[in-house]
């Protein structure tokens, strides 16, 4: 394995100087359409994740926002898992346009599954905490950890892997979202399926909004509670 070449390719792609040549197919857009849907979904997730991290500055005071944003994150995260999973499936089932586009660079192929596992673990453990309440969340657990500690562990792991993923994919995603990436030198092709992609994103956000509206009123056990030693110490 030529580590120097892999490193050079990774830096080139992260800086937006190179990218896979995604075929543009009728109706859905094919690999090019998939890449654009993934990029737009990633941009939405980035905004929501940043807002969620901000709520950690005052978890007690911003608990409603923390819960709402956490629930809002679930449908877009599932959509991004689906779009990347579809590309993975089409590549390994030998779908010709996806095979010709090629797989991600090896470090990103290794990082991707970790991002999926830790992100879904973070969001899933958060939903479990909402369902069982604070007392059981601090007592019951999995693999020797309480659900609160498990949620925290997923947060740390997800923060590290998402940070690396962001460094590698932020600029390429921005070039796709902004329409500045060119599949062929000198022209920016029209990628079919734009209306369908917008509809999928709109539906995902609508589901996220409705789900949040249904879940948030049930979030009562975490209100006005002591959320950890730091807050308890601070109030003395």
N, C-alpha and C positions, 0 to 999 in steps of 0.2 A: 504494500500500500504506500503510495507516494504522499506522505503527509504534507510536504511542502506544496505540492500541486493542489491538494484538497484545501489547504489553508488559503492559498491564492484564490481559488475558485469561490470559496466561502466569502472572503472579503470583497471580491468583485461583485457577487450577487447581493451581499448586504448593502453595498454602496450604490446599487442600482446600475452598475456598469455592464452587467451581463444577466441573463435570465434564460429560462427554458423557452423554447419556441413552441408556444401553445397553438395547436391547430384551431382554426375558426371553422365551425361546422354549421350547416343550416339549422334553423329553428331554435335550438338551445344554445348555440355557440360552442358546444363541445368543450374541450379543455380550456379554451380562452374564456368562455362563459363561466365555467366552474371557478377559474382563478379570480374572476371579477366578483362573483358572489362571495367567495371566501374572503377576499380583501375587504369588501364592504361590511361583512359580518364581523370581521376582526376589528375594523375601525369602531363599530358600535360597542363591541366588548371592551375595547381599550378605554373609551369614555366612561362606561359604567364601572369598570374596575378602578379607575382613578378616583371616581366619586366615592366608591365603596371604601377605598383606603383612607380617604379624607375623614369618613365617619369614625375611623379608629382613633382619631385625635380626642374624641369625647364620646366613647361608646354609650355611656349612660344617657347623656343628653341627646344623642342622635340615634338612639336605638331604633326608633321607627324608621328613620332613613336607612339605617344599616340593614334592617330586615327587608324593607321595600326594595332596595337596590340588589340585595342578595337574591330575592325572588325574581326580579326583573332580569337578572343575568342568566337564569336557567334556560329559557327558550333560545336566546341567541347562542349560548354555549352548545346546546344540542344541535342547532343548525350548523354551526361551524364544524362540529364533530361529524355531522352527516356529509357536508360538502368535501371535507378532507378524506373521510372514509370512502366516499364514492370514487374519488380519484384513485385512492389506494386499491379499491376493488377492481376498477377498470384496468389499472396497470397490471395487476397480478392475474387477471383473467384474460390478459393479452388483447385488450381493446386497442386496435392499431393506432388511433390518434394519440392515446395516452402513452403507449409504448414509445412512439416516435418522439413525444415531448420529453420522455425520460423521467426518472425519479428525482426527488430532491437530492442535494448533496448529502453525503453520508452522515455528517454530524447532525443535520436537520432531520434525517430519517430516524436517527436514534433519539433525538430530543422530542420529536412529535408525539410519540406514544406517552412519554412521561408528562407532557403538558396536558394531554387528554385525561390521563388517569388522575393527576393531582387536581386539575380543575374540577372535574366531575366529583372527585372525593371531597373537595372543599365545599362545593355547593350542596352535594348530597348530605354531608354531615350537618350542614347548616339547616337543611330542611328537617332532618331528624331532630335537631335541638328544638325547632319550632313545634314539632309534633309532640314531643315528650315533656317539654317544659324545663324550667331551670333546675329544679331539685333533682329530677331523674337524670338530667344532662350532666350534672356534676358527680352523680353516684354511679349510674349504669355506664357501661362502656363496651369496648370491643378490643380484644387482644391485650387486655390489661390496662387500657387507657379509658378514661371517662370520655364521653362524647365531646365535652368542652375541650379537653386536651387533644383529642383526635382532630377536632376542627382546627385548633391552633397549629398542630403539626402539619396538616394539609396546607394551611395558609403559608407557612414558612417554605415548604417544599414547592408549592405552586408559585410563590413569589420569586424564587430562584430560577425555576425553569421558564416562567413567563418572561422574566427579565432577559434571559438569554435569547428566548424566542423573539422578543421585541427588538433586540439589537440586530438580529439577523433578518427580520422580516419587515421592519417599520418602513424603510425607504422603498423597497419593492412594492409593498402594499399601497403606499401613498401614490406612487407612480401609476398604479392601476386605477385607484379611486379617482385621482385627478385627471385621468385620461392622457397622461404624458408618456406612458410607455408605448413603444411602437413594436409591433410584432415583426414588421419588415422595415428596413431602413428607408426613410424618406416618406413614409405614409402611416397613418393611424387607421387601421381597418375598422369598419363598423362590425360589431359583434352582435349577431342576432340573439334574441331572447331577453332583451333589456326589460321589456314590460313584465315578463314572467319573473325575472329576478327581483324587480321592484315589488311585485305582488307578494313574493315569498317573504321578503324582508318586512313588508308592511303587515302581513299576516302574523309573522313571528312576534313583532312588537305589539300587535293587538292582543295576542295570546298572553304575552308577558304582562301587559297592563291589566287584563281581566284577572289573571291569576293572582297578581299582587293585590288587586282590590278585594279579592275573596279571602286571601290568606292574612292580610294585615290586621283586620279586626279580631282575628283569633289569637293574635300575639299579645297575650295579657300577662303571662307568668314572668316575662322578662322585664316588665316595666317596674321602675322604681325599686330596683334591686341593687345589691352590692355586686358589681361586676368584676371584682378582683381585689387583690391586696393593694394595688397602687391607689385605686379610688378610696379604699377604706383608710389608708394611711393619709391620703391627701385631705380627707374630711376631718381629721383629728385636730 
